[in-house]
Amino acid sequence: MTTSTIGLFVGLLLAIAAAAGGFTGFLFAVILAVVGFAVGRYIDGELDVSMFQSRDAFSRGRRHDR
């Protein structure tokens, strides 16, 4: 399936969401589409989430007193 075909289906689904749920339904559909896109890219190995992980021990809840 080509990227343009996927874009066509996404556009049709967003149009249905806008018609059925109004503006709020449209925004909810867009948010879910972005989350699904991010999850798909992560599963395909095209999204690097290491920049969201902190290397600071304090932020992980393990504080080392010196």
N, CA, C and O atoms as a DFTB+ gen file, in Angstrom:
264 C
 N C O
     1  1       0.850      -1.163       0.000
     2  2       0.000       0.000       0.000
     3  2       0.906       1.240       0.000
     4  3       1.815       1.352       0.823
     5  1       0.656       2.138      -0.902
     6  2       1.502       3.319      -1.019
     7  2       1.129       4.364       0.030
     8  3       0.059       4.312       0.636
     9  1       2.029       5.300       0.221
    10  2       1.811       6.361       1.192
    11  2       0.613       7.221       0.820
    12  3      -0.137       7.650       1.697
    13  1       0.425       7.476      -0.465
    14  2      -0.715       8.289      -0.877
    15  2      -2.033       7.563      -0.628
    16  3      -3.034       8.207      -0.314
    17  1      -2.056       6.248      -0.759
    18  2      -3.264       5.475      -0.474
    19  2      -3.578       5.516       1.015
    20  3      -4.734       5.674       1.406
    21  1      -2.566       5.377       1.830
    22  2      -2.766       5.467       3.276
    23  2      -3.259       6.864       3.649
    24  3      -4.147       7.006       4.490
    25  1      -2.689       7.891       3.029
    26  2      -3.135       9.259       3.278
    27  2      -4.584       9.471       2.883
    28  3      -5.321      10.189       3.559
    29  1      -4.995       8.842       1.780
    30  2      -6.383       8.927       1.348
    31  2      -7.309       8.302       2.383
    32  3      -8.333       8.892       2.726
    33  1      -6.969       7.121       2.886
    34  2      -7.794       6.467       3.894
    35  2      -7.842       7.270       5.192
    36  3      -8.902       7.388       5.807
    37  1      -6.729       7.810       5.604
    38  2      -6.700       8.628       6.819
    39  2      -7.586       9.858       6.640
    40  3      -8.338      10.217       7.546
    41  1      -7.502      10.495       5.494
    42  2      -8.345      11.655       5.224
    43  2      -9.823      11.308       5.241
    44  3     -10.635      12.067       5.770
    45  1     -10.178      10.164       4.663
    46  2     -11.576       9.729       4.681
    47  2     -12.050       9.427       6.097
    48  3     -13.166       9.791       6.468
    49  1     -11.224       8.773       6.879
    50  2     -11.605       8.479       8.262
    51  2     -11.757       9.744       9.088
    52  3     -12.662       9.838       9.917
    53  1     -10.873      10.727       8.870
    54  2     -10.998      11.993       9.592
    55  2     -12.246      12.752       9.159
    56  3     -12.879      13.420       9.977
    57  1     -12.599      12.657       7.898
    58  2     -13.824      13.302       7.417
    59  2     -15.055      12.655       8.048
    60  3     -16.001      13.352       8.415
    61  1     -15.050      11.333       8.176
    62  2     -16.156      10.641       8.833
    63  2     -16.240      11.042      10.302
    64  3     -17.331      11.262      10.827
    65  1     -15.078      11.137      10.969
    66  2     -15.064      11.550      12.373
    67  2     -15.593      12.968      12.530
    68  3     -16.315      13.255      13.484
    69  1     -15.246      13.847      11.614
    70  2     -15.731      15.226      11.685
    71  2     -17.237      15.279      11.449
    72  3     -17.934      16.055      12.102
    73  1     -17.742      14.477      10.537
    74  2     -19.174      14.473      10.252
    75  2     -19.971      13.858      11.400
    76  3     -21.065      14.324      11.719
    77  1     -19.431      12.824      12.014
    78  2     -20.148      12.122      13.067
    79  2     -20.009      12.798      14.428
    80  3     -20.974      12.847      15.192
    81  1     -18.840      13.312      14.736
    82  2     -18.595      13.835      16.075
    83  2     -18.366      15.320      16.144
    84  3     -18.066      15.841      17.218
    85  1     -18.494      16.017      15.043
    86  2     -18.243      17.453      15.071
    87  2     -16.765      17.750      15.233
    88  3     -15.904      16.918      14.950
    89  1     -16.501      18.949      15.693
    90  2     -15.111      19.382      15.823
    91  2     -14.373      18.592      16.901
    92  3     -13.196      18.273      16.733
    93  1     -15.048      18.275      18.000
    94  2     -14.414      17.509      19.080
    95  2     -14.052      16.102      18.602
    96  3     -12.969      15.600      18.906
    97  1     -14.941      15.481      17.870
    98  2     -14.652      14.155      17.317
    99  2     -13.501      14.190      16.337
   100  3     -12.684      13.271      16.283
   101  1     -13.445      15.269      15.558
   102  2     -12.342      15.435      14.610
   103  2     -11.010      15.569      15.344
   104  3     -10.027      14.932      14.965
   105  1     -10.972      16.398      16.401
   106  2      -9.723      16.561      17.164
   107  2      -9.309      15.256      17.831
   108  3      -8.127      14.914      17.857
   109  1     -10.280      14.531      18.369
   110  2      -9.985      13.234      18.995
   111  2      -9.414      12.260      17.969
   112  3      -8.474      11.526      18.272
   113  1      -9.968      12.245      16.766
   114  2      -9.473      11.369      15.703
   115  2      -8.059      11.749      15.284
   116  3      -7.230      10.876      15.024
   117  1      -7.781      13.052      15.218
   118  2      -6.432      13.502      14.853
   119  2      -5.428      13.087      15.923
   120  3      -4.335      12.625      15.594
   121  1      -5.778      13.244      17.191
   122  2      -4.872      12.850      18.276
   123  2      -4.596      11.351      18.234
   124  3      -3.451      10.924      18.380
   125  1      -5.640      10.554      18.035
   126  2      -5.447       9.104      17.943
   127  2      -4.623       8.723      16.715
   128  3      -3.841       7.774      16.763
   129  1      -4.796       9.459      15.616
   130  2      -4.005       9.185      14.414
   131  2      -2.529       9.459      14.667
   132  3      -1.673       8.690      14.230
   133  1      -2.227      10.540      15.363
   134  2      -0.825      10.869      15.662
   135  2      -0.222       9.822      16.592
   136  3       0.919       9.406      16.393
   137  1      -0.968       9.394      17.597
   138  2      -0.469       8.353      18.508
   139  2      -0.245       7.045      17.744
   140  3       0.779       6.386      17.929
   141  1      -1.187       6.675      16.900
   142  2      -1.023       5.453      16.110
   143  2       0.162       5.529      15.168
   144  3       0.879       4.547      14.980
   145  1       0.371       6.710      14.569
   146  2       1.520       6.903      13.687
   147  2       2.827       6.743      14.461
   148  3       3.763       6.103      13.982
   149  1       2.888       7.325      15.656
   150  2       4.099       7.224      16.471
   151  2       4.355       5.787      16.908
   152  3       5.499       5.334      16.895
   153  1       3.319       5.076      17.288
   154  2       3.482       3.673      17.693
   155  2       3.935       2.832      16.508
   156  3       4.808       1.976      16.654
   157  1       3.357       3.064      15.350
   158  2       3.772       2.334      14.154
   159  2       5.221       2.585      13.786
   160  3       5.943       1.657      13.421
   161  1       5.649       3.836      13.879
   162  2       7.055       4.147      13.580
   163  2       7.983       3.510      14.607
   164  3       9.076       3.063      14.259
   165  1       7.555       3.465      15.885
   166  2       8.362       2.833      16.919
   167  2       8.488       1.331      16.656
   168  3       9.576       0.768      16.776
   169  1       7.391       0.693      16.303
   170  2       7.412      -0.747      16.035
   171  2       8.277      -1.053      14.816
   172  3       8.980      -2.063      14.796
   173  1       8.232      -0.193      13.802
   174  2       9.056      -0.380      12.610
   175  2      10.524      -0.050      12.858
   176  3      11.374      -0.336      12.014
   177  1      10.829       0.547      14.005
   178  2      12.203       0.906      14.327
   179  2      12.647       2.224      13.728
   180  3      13.845       2.494      13.643
   181  1      11.694       3.052      13.310
   182  2      12.022       4.326      12.683
   183  2      11.924       5.501      13.656
   184  3      12.225       6.636      13.287
   185  1      11.506       5.236      14.892
   186  2      11.365       6.293      15.890
   187  2      12.281       5.986      17.054
   188  3      12.178       4.922      17.666
   189  1      13.168       6.901      17.363
   190  2      14.111       6.734      18.459
   191  2      13.555       7.442      19.688
   192  3      13.459       8.669      19.714
   193  1      13.189       6.666      20.704
   194  2      12.610       7.251      21.912
   195  2      13.656       7.496      22.995
   196  3      13.308       7.888      24.109
   197  1      14.912       7.274      22.690
   198  2      15.953       7.459      23.705
   199  2      16.092       8.914      24.116
   200  3      16.583       9.198      25.208
   201  1      15.667       9.853      23.257
   202  2      15.775      11.258      23.636
   203  2      14.728      11.622      24.692
   204  3      14.850      12.664      25.335
   205  1      13.699      10.783      24.883
   206  2      12.698      11.037      25.901
   207  2      13.048      10.383      27.229
   208  3      12.393      10.641      28.239
   209  1      14.068       9.544      27.237
   210  2      14.478       8.857      28.449
   211  2      15.562       9.673      29.139
   212  3      16.543      10.084      28.520
   213  1      15.364       9.898      30.431
   214  2      16.332      10.675      31.190
   215  2      17.406       9.751      31.746
   216  3      17.110       8.635      32.173
   217  1      18.609      10.200      31.741
   218  2      19.709       9.417      32.305
   219  2      19.992       9.832      33.744
   220  3      20.890       9.286      34.385
   221  1      19.243      10.778      34.241
   222  2      19.422      11.270      35.598
   223  2      18.772      10.294      36.580
   224  3      17.592       9.974      36.436
   225  1      19.516       9.821      37.564
   226  2      18.996       8.857      38.530
   227  2      17.906       9.474      39.395
   228  3      17.000       8.768      39.838
   229  1      17.975      10.758      39.638
   230  2      16.979      11.413      40.473
   231  2      15.606      11.376      39.819
   232  3      14.599      11.204      40.507
   233  1      15.551      11.532      38.512
   234  2      14.266      11.558      37.830
   235  2      13.635      10.177      37.753
   236  3      12.430      10.070      37.520
   237  1      14.412       9.119      37.942
   238  2      13.867       7.764      37.939
   239  2      13.424       7.343      39.330
   240  3      12.938       6.226      39.508
   241  1      13.580       8.214      40.319
   242  2      13.141       7.875      41.659
   243  2      14.210       7.230      42.503
   244  3      13.953       6.886      43.657
   245  1      15.397       7.055      41.971
   246  2      16.496       6.479      42.748
   247  2      17.496       7.578      43.051
   248  3      18.304       7.946      42.199
   249  1      17.439       8.096      44.259
   250  2      18.343       9.173      44.635
   251  2      19.477       8.583      45.454
   252  3      19.251       7.851      46.418
   253  1      20.683       8.906      45.061
   254  2      21.868       8.430      45.772
   255  2      22.418       9.572      46.592
   256  3      22.847      10.591      46.049
   257  1      22.406       9.399      47.916
   258  2      22.974      10.424      48.791
   259  2      24.482      10.251      48.827
   260  3      25.000       9.141      48.948
   261  1      25.149      11.342      48.723
   262  2      26.630      11.284      48.736
   263  2      27.177      11.687      50.062
   264  3      28.393      11.697      50.250
